[in-house]
Amino acid sequence: MMGTQMIKQLRDAISSLNPQEVRDITERPVSITLYASTTNMYEEMERFFTPPELSPQKRAELRHVLRRTGDSPLQAVLEVYEEGISHPKSGFVYYPDDPKRVVWEIIEKHPDLQLSLARHIHPFRAPVVNQIIKTVSKENALFSLATAVPSILPFISLPWAVGEFASDTAFLTMNQVRMAFQIAGASDRNIGYREQRAEMASLVAGAFGWRAIARELVGHIPLGGGLIPKAAVAYAGTYVVGLSLERFYRIGYGYTREERKSAYESAYEHGKSVAKAFLESHRSKQPA
């Protein structure tokens, strides 16, 4: 009976997601215009944004995304300038000694474009996917705390209202499905329930496993001491799912059992640190 009820909760929660919303964000128009003083510098910047391992087809697609100044007219969304060239405040600087710096600066200033940038331009992919995994893992950890300590709610930002969900498992799994859509989009893969049906099935199956672990932890640690382990389970379970999805979309297969175990142990410890730091911060803000 409990399994049937949980499946219904999961189905209802997951069906509320609209993969088209992620597709729309991923397909937002984006382009980069390069500004350099020499042909050699143009070529260096182009090698960074279009690494040699890209397929000829992908290189052809990038002709509509990456241009030099003076090329045929193109609506420039972003402008990247060689270090030392005068540029407007809206422009970004390419540093030859630290080329990845411009990627992080663009992501930080234009979070609305990060999925589209990752889909089209390879150097953005790993940073964007890593950020997605960390963000969703933290959301799930904080949600686990918020359901047990309602006074936390005003201090956290979550993609949905806590009261909308019948169980922790429904929210956490739905957020993992949303993460799967985002990672697929950033990885230039198809997005949707049908397109990702194997991943969806794996997420739903996994929900029962770490739900049982979280309950066991909370049940064996008295006086609310299970809050931090419970949040750490939510963090670690989500983080390992994200890592496995990233590898699957990158090279065609996910983590092995041993790799999942190793990654889970490390993520669990980090999840405890995230939960502990947040609880301590929350308590310090409470009136004496």
N, C-alpha and C positions, 0 to 999 in steps of 0.2 A: 504493500500500500504506500509506504514511504517513498519507494523508488518511483512508483507511478506519479505520485504527487510532485516529486522533484523534477521528473521529466517534463511535466506540464509547466512547472514554473520556468524551467530552462527554455522550453519552446516559446512560451509567452514573452519572456524577456528578450530572447534572441530575435524573434520575429519583429520586435519594435525597431530594430536597426534597419537602416536603409543604405545598402552599399552604394547606391547611386550618388549619395552625398559625398562619399569618399572619392568616387570616380570623378565627380565634378571638380573637387579640390585638386586631385592629381592632374587633371587635364587643363588646369588654368594656363593660359598663354604665358610663356616665359622666354626671355631671350637675354643674351649678354653681348654687349658691344665692348671690344677690347681697344685700348688706347696704348700705343707703344711708340718709342722714338726710332726704333730700328727694326729691320726685317728679322734679325736674329731674336730680338725680344718678343716679337709677335709669335715666332715659331715656338719659343720656349713656353709662352703662356698657352698656346694652343696644345702643345704636348701635355701640359698639366691637365687641362680641361678635357682633352680627348686622348687618353693614354693609348699606347700602341696595341694593347690587347683587344681593343674594340673591333667588332666585325665591320666589314665594308658597309653593310646595311645600316648599322648604327652610325657610322661616320657620315653617311649620306643624310640621315635624319638630322644630324647635328648642324648641317649647313643652314637649317632654318632656325637654329637656336643660338649659335655662336658665330659672331661676325667681327671683322675688323672695322674700325672706323673708316669711312670712305667707301665701303662696299655698297652694293645696291641697297636702296632704302629699306629699313626694317624698324618697326616700332621697338625701341630699346626699353626693356623693363629695368634692366640693371646695366651699369657701366663699371668696368674694371680698368684701372689705370696702372701703368708701370710706375713703380716707386720713383719718386722724384718729379713726376709730371704734375703740373697744377691741375686740380680737379675740383668739381663742386662738392658741397657737403653730402649730397646724395650719392656720390660716387664711392667706389671701394678701391683699395690699393692692393696690388699684387706685389708681394715681397719675395724676391728670388731666393733669399736665404730661409724663408719660412712660407712656402706657397700655400700650405693648408690653412694659414691664418685667415685668408680672405674668405674661405669657405665658412668658417665659424662665424665670422663677422656678418656675412650675408644671412646666414641662418638666424642669427640672433636678431637682426634688424627686420627680417621679412619671414616670420614664422608662417604666414599665410601662403608662402610660395615654396616651403621646404619640400613638400611631397612632389610637386611638379619638377623642382630642381633635381631632386634625387632620381626621379624617373628618367630624366633626359641626360643629366650630366654626372658622369660616374664618380668624381671626387666627392660629390654631395651625398652619395648613397649611404656609405657606412656611418658617417656622423648622424645623418637624419634617422636611420633605423635604430642606432644606439640610443638616441634621444627618445624615440617613441617607446622603446622597451623600458627604459628607466622611468619615464613619465607614467606609463600605465601601471607598472609594478608599484610605484609609490602610491598612485591613486587607489589601487586595490588594498595596499597595506593600511592606508588611512581610513578607507571605508570600513575595514574590519574593526578598527578602533572606534569609529564613529557609531557603529551599531551597538557597541557596548557602553560607550560613554557619550551620551547625546550632547553634553555641553561642549564637545569638541566641534560640533557641526559648524558653528559660525566662523571657525578659524581655518577651515579647509575648503579647497576648491575641487569639486568633483563634476564630471560631465553630466550627471543626473542627480535628482533629488533622492535621498536615502529612502524616504517613505514610499517611493514607487515600487519597491521590490519586496517580494514575500520572503526572501532569504538572502543571506550573504552569497551563497553559491550562485544564485541567479545573476546577481550584479557582477560578481567577479568573472564568471564565465562570459557574460555578455561583453564585458570590457575587454576580455581576451579576444573575443571574436572581432570587436572593433579594431583591436591591435593587429589582428591577422589581415584585415582589409587594408589597413594603413601600410603594413610592411609589404604586402603584395604590390600596392600602388607604387611605393618608393622603389621597389625592385623591378619595376616595369613588367609586372605580371598581371594577369586578368583578375578582376575583383568581383566577388559575388558568391552567393550560397552555392549555386550550381558549379561555378568555376573552382571553388575551394571546398567542395563537399568532403573530401578526405580530411582536410584540416579541421573542418567543423565537427566531423564525427569524432576525431581525436580529442578535441577540446571538451566536448560533452562527456565523453567517456572518462577523461581525466578529472572532471569536476567531482565525481563521486569519491575518487581516491584521496585528493587533498582535503576534501570536506571532512572525511573521516579522520584524517590526521589532525586537523585543526580541533575537532571536537575532543579527540583523545587528549591532546595537549591541555586544553582548557579544563577538562574534567579532572585531570590529575594534579593540577596546580591550584591550590586553594586561594581564597581571598583576592580574586581578580588577578593573581600573578600570571595567569595564562594569557593575558591581553597581548603582551609583547610577543610570545611565541606564536600566537594565533595570527598576528599581523605579519610576522616574519614568514609564516607558511604562505600567506597570500602573496607576499612580495616574491618569495623564491619560486613558487609555482608559476607565477606569471612571467618572471624573468627567464626561467628555463624554457618555457613555451616560446617566448620571443626569440631567444637565441637559436632554438631549433628551427623555427620558421625562417629566420634570416638565412641559415645555412641551406635549408631546403630550396628557397627561392634563388639562392646564389649558385649552388652546384648540384641541386637535384636530390639531395637526401639530408635528413635531419641528424640529430644527435643519437649516438648509440646509448644503450642503457648505462654503461659505465661513465660516459661523458655527461649524461644527464645527472647522474648521482654526484659526480664531482662538482658540476656547476651548481647544483642545488645546495650542496653544503656551503659553498662559498657565498651564494646569494642569500641563504638563510641567515648567516651571520651578519651580512650587510643589512638585511631586512630588520633584524633585531636592533641594529644601531639606528636605523631610520625611525623605527617606532619609539625607541627609548628617547631619542633626541626630541621628537615631536611631543611626547608626553611630558617631558621635563619642561619644554618651552610652554606648553599649555598650562601646566600647574603654576608656573611663574607668573602667568597673566591673571590667575584667579585672585579675587579679593581676599585679603587676609582675614 
